Structures are given as C-alpha cells and as structure tokens.
Amino acid sequence: MDSKLTLKLEKEVIEKAKFYAKSQHTSLSRLIENYLLSLTNEPENEKITPLVKSLSGILDLPNDTDDKQGYGDYLTKKYK
C-alpha cells in the first residue's frame, strides 16, 4: 500500500533529482523509494542475488587449485 510522504529539500536538489530520475526512465518517488530500500536492507556485501544463487556450486574445483600450476594440472587432467 502506497503512502504519501512530504519532504523539504533545496529547490536545486529537487530539480537535479527530477532530471536524474527522468534520465533513468523512472519517477522521483520510485527513485527515493529504491534508495530508502537500499539503506534499510541487508548490508551490500551480504546480499546474494538470485543469479548468484543459481550459479553457486557450478564450478567443481578440487582443493589443490589455489596456485596457477595446480590449476593448470587440474585442467590438463580434466581435458585429456
């Protein structure tokens, strides 16, 4: 459910924000809503997007691939 919010901002800030919102093909309300959501959600480094979740576990590398030579040996064995 949407609710109304009144903000008092400098006129110049509002004009710049309107221009930015228009250039992003969105409304100023949506822009502010998304910003507030980003502030109140999980910390950025803990967010896992659906794409990342779907890709997790896709690489099945052995534990000894930490160095370049070990990884090269792994690829050689894998593709022989």
Secondary structure, DSSP 8 states (H G I E B T S, - for coil): ----------HHHHHHHHHHHHHTTS-HHHHHHHHHHHHHSS-GGG---HHHHHHTT-----TT-SSHHHHHHHHHHHT-
